[in-house]
Amino acid sequence: MKSWALSRGLILLTAMAFSFPAWAAPAKKTIYIQQPLQVGDTTLIPGNYTVLVEGNEATFERGHKVVAKVSCAIKDSGAKYSDSAVVYANTAITELRLAGESQVITFSPVTTATPSKSPSSSSGDR
């Protein structure tokens, strides 16, 4: 009984050791933007970008220059994508789908807050 539990524990430990580098290492991919798109509060011009994801932060680099750092989330889509895709809504990037990966990098669009108008108070006679 003890040997069964020990071997089961070793198998589990080995499986975790092999999966650890996959989720612990930062993801670094190259994407191509075809038109001006916004990520966070930065507008990316068309061109190639290297996207580095560490934890819940994505860094967009063009050449060797960091052009944007934004918060992100990684979700599993359940199926691997055959091609990379930049998904956007109203010119704001909402997610990145990377070829050969089943994970999707998602971004929350920045909403521009409009100043609220409070009713003006007047103390004049009516």
ABEGO torsion letter per residue (X at the ends): XAAAAAAAAAAAAAAAAAAAAAAABBBBBBBBBABBBBBEABBBBBEBBBBBBBEABBBBBBEABBABBBBBBBBBAGBBBABBBBBBBGGBBABBBBBGBABBBBBBBBBBBBBBBBBBBBABBX
